[in-house]
Amino acid sequence: MLTAAILSIFPFLVAFGGISDLFTMTIRNGVSILLIAGFCVVALFAGLPAYGWGVHALGLIVIFVPFFICFAAGWMGGGDVKFISAIALWIGYSQQLGIFILLVAIYGMILTFGLLLLRNRLIVPEFLLRQEWFARLYSRESGIPYGIAIAAAGLQTYTQTTLFSALS
């Protein structure tokens, strides 16, 4: 049961959050809430000691504070901040958290440059523009769906976390 939870809860919710951001430019609060609740269930059944709970909570706090400032400045959406913070809870305050943030920055840069190129240089077929999600992504007035980069980095980092290593 624990193995199934470790292998499914985090990857499913993170992938869903990234895909949701791609198609709707929104990450619903429910995704972040379920990530936090899922962490609590998995940590409880994995027998995470009190110190471990603190390390994981610190990971969330260390990420939430600066990214909330980015939200307040208008640089990120609130859904992105909640999503990245919930993922940080699963990773915990560790070397993997730094790797996660580095990967978010790299993937976010690639995503941003790719969308800028798409929006400013490429002419796309008309049938793509008739797709609501693509038209929104193509629009210069739209933001950047950073949830895609956050999800990709989270999925890549997850296999190196202490919770995932509980499988062995």
Buried (B, 14 or more C-beta within 10 A) or exposed (E): EBEEBBEEBBBEBBBBBBBBBBBBBBBBEEBBEBBBBBBBEBBEEBEBEEEBBEBBBBBBEBBBEEBBEBBEEEEBBBBBBBBBBBBBBBBBBBEBBEBBBEBBEEBBEEBEEEBEEEBEEEEEEEEEEEEEEBEBBBEEEEBBBBBBBBBBBBBEBBEBBBBBEBEE
